[in-house]
Amino acid sequence: MTLAIPALHRVPAAERGITIGDFLIPVRFGERISPRLRDIALVVAGAMLIALSSLVRIPVPGSPVPITGQTFAVLLVGGALGYRRGTLATLGYLLIGFFLPVYSGGASGPDTILSVDNGTIVLGATGGYLVGFVFASALVGRLAELGWDRRIGGAIAAMLLGNLVIYAFGVPWLMAATGFSLQEAIAKGLTPFLIGDAIKLLLAAAAFPVAWWVVGRRPGER
């Protein structure tokens, strides 16, 4: 079985920008509130989901980066909410973490990402992954708006690209924060997570075509 790489636009122009998140709020309830309030509710729900996913945490021996459920949640939120709302939800999560212990391991505060000590910038070891979450959700959200999430091949491709974005920020940041060599950073900040990320990626990718199939069978929802 082969998976075809999707074209850039997978849906008619009239449907571009519509994501599965637009169907998460029941029509009867959604009609009673403004589109702005609906979007705010979805953004808040997305940020809360990412925060809850941080409770899933498995330490990796010898690595400052744990296995968490955040990657799964970020990809899911980006794909479900689209570019703008997904980005806002992830940014909202980062902002909440400045004040509440919603980062992995109950961490909080901007110093988890970076801080300034006597005029020197100090990077948090996991800060790059947190920053990568924002860009990953934006990318996956945009691809979902173009219809990539409506077929399994496109959904897997979108999730894979989002996952790569997280590591594109996380691994170099880890090197800068810890002084690891590239080989050490890959061994401690990428390799231990490949199997788990593959499982999370497939679960997230499979959820979207199924959700679109369900929506397609609900009269009056599209």
N, C-alpha and C positions, 0 to 999 in steps of 0.2 A: 504494500500500500504506500503510495507517495502522497505527500502533502504539497499542494501547489501554493507557491508564494503569491499572495493576493496583489492585484493591481492597486494603485494608490487610492482610487475611488471605487468602492464596492457597492454603493447604493445610488439611486437617482438623486439628482441635485436637490429635489424637494425634501428628501429625507436626511440629507447631510446635517450634522449637528445634533441629531436626535440620538440619544443613548438609552440604555435600558433603565437608567435612573429616572427618566421621564415617566416611567410606568410603575415606579415603586410606590407612589402615593395614589391611592384609589381615586378614580375619576370623580366620584360623588363628593369626596372630601376636597380634592384638588380644585374643584370648581368654586368652592366657597372661600378660597384664599387667593391672594394675588400671586402671579408668577414669581415675584421677588421673594415673598414669604416662603413659597415652596422651595425655591433655590436655597434660601438660608437654612431651612430645615434639613435639606439634603446635605449641605456642607457641614452642618453641625453633626449630623449623624455619621458622616464619613470620618470626621476628626475623632469622634468617640470610638468608632470601630478600630481605627489605627491605635488609639490609646489603649483599648482593651487588649489588642493583639500583643502589646508589649509585655503583658503578663505571662505569655508563653515564652519562657527563657530557659535555655539549656547551656550552661557554661562549656566552653571548649578548652580543654587543658592546654596551657601554654599560649593561649591567645587572649587578648583583651576584648575580642569581639565574640559575643555569644550567638547561639542560634536562637532566633525569635520568630514570632508569627507576623512581624511587621511587614516583611517583604510581601507576603501573601495579601495582607490587608491593603497595602499601598497600591498594588497592581489591581486589586479588585475595585477599590474606590476610584482610581483613575479611569478604569474601563467603564464603570457604571455611571459615573457622573460627568465624564467628558473633560475636555481641556480646562475650561475656566473653573468649573465647580470642583473638579478633582484637585487642581492646583491650590485653590483656596482652602479646601479641606486639609490638605497636607501642610500647608503653611500654618493653618489654624492649630493643627496638632503640635507643630514646632513651637508656636507661640505659647500654647498652654503649658508646654514643658518648661518654659522659662520660670513658671510659678508653681506648678504642681508636679508631683513625681510620676509622670506618665511615660518617661523614657524607659528603655529596657533596664531592668534591675531596680526600678524605683528611683532612678536618677532624675534630677531636674536642674534647671538653671542654665543660662546661656553658656556657662563655662564647660558644659558637656560638649558644646560645639567648638567654641574658642573663648579665650579670655586674654587679658593683657596684664602681665606681671612685670612691674618696673620698666614699662615701656616696651617689653618684649611680648610678642603674640605667642600664646601657648594654645596649641590645638588639642582638642579632645580626641582620643584614639578612635572613637566611633562617630565623630562629628561628620566625617565625609559621607558616611552612609545615610545619615539624617538629611544632609543637604541633597544627596542623590535621590532621596525619596521624592522630593519636590519635582525634580526634572523628570524622573521616571513616571510619576503620575500624570504630568503634563503631556509627555509623549504618548503614553498608552491612552490617555483621554482623547487626544487628537486623532489617533488612529481609530479609536472606537467611533468617533464622530464620522469618520470616513467609511465606516461599515466593516472594519477588519474583524470585529468581534462576533459577527453573525454566522461565521463558518469556523469550524475547528482549526483549519489550517491558518487562517488569518489571525484567529485568537491566540494560537500558540506563538506565531511570529511576533505579534504585538507584545505579548508577555515576555518573550525572550529578549526583545530589544529593550524593554523597560528594565529587566533584570541586569542587562549589560550596562545600562546607564548608571545604576546604583553602584556597581563595582568600579566603573570608570571614575567615579568620585571617591568611593570608599578606600580603594587600595592605595592610590597615590597619597591621599590624606593620611592614611595609617603610616605610610613611610615617613612623611614629614613630622608626624606627631611622636613617633617612637624611635626614629633613626634606623628602622629596619631597612635592609636592602630590598630590592625588588623581589628577589627570590624568597626572602623571609616573609615579606608582606603578602605575597601570593600564597605561601604555605600556611600562613596564620589567618589571613583575611579573605581568602577566596576558596581554596581547595577544600577545607572542612565542610563547606556549605553547599557544594555542588549537588550532592544527592538530594538533600532536603529541599534545595531550591527547585530542582527538577520536579519533585513531587508537588510542591506548592504551585509552581508554574502551570503544570498540567491540570491541577484542580481548578485554578483560577480560569484557565483557558476553557475548560469544559463547562464551567458554570454559565458562560455567556451564551453560547448557542442553545443550550437547554432553556435558559431564561427567555430568549427570543422565540423559541418554539412555543413556550407556554403563553407568551403575550400574543402570538399569532393565533392561538386557539381561543382567546378571550374576545368575544364579540364586543365591538364598540370601543376597544382599547387602542386601536391604531387608526 
